[in-house]
């Protein structure tokens, strides 16, 4: 299954990387990046392993690390998986509420 990144997904991923570079070490940045791409590889082969969201059709939320989850949409007709956004659970609940 192909993986497509939305503009919002790229922005939120880069925001998480920027936060890690500012507050943590390069080793933590590398570990986070490796974990994200490994999780996406798993999703490409098993797209339905994460929890389905209740508000949006064909949308799932998977936990990458305890503070960050990925929201993605399965598009069966295109045989694609679209990464919608990365949610930081330390942020305001209003931003994250629409996916839960």
PyMOL commands that set and color helices and strands:
alter all, ss='L'
color gray80, all
select helices_A, chain A and resi 7-23+26-45+76-78+93-97
alter helices_A, ss='H'
color red, helices_A
select strands_A, chain A and resi 2-5+51-52+59-65+68-75+80-88
alter strands_A, ss='S'
color yellow, strands_A
deselect
rebuild
show_as cartoon
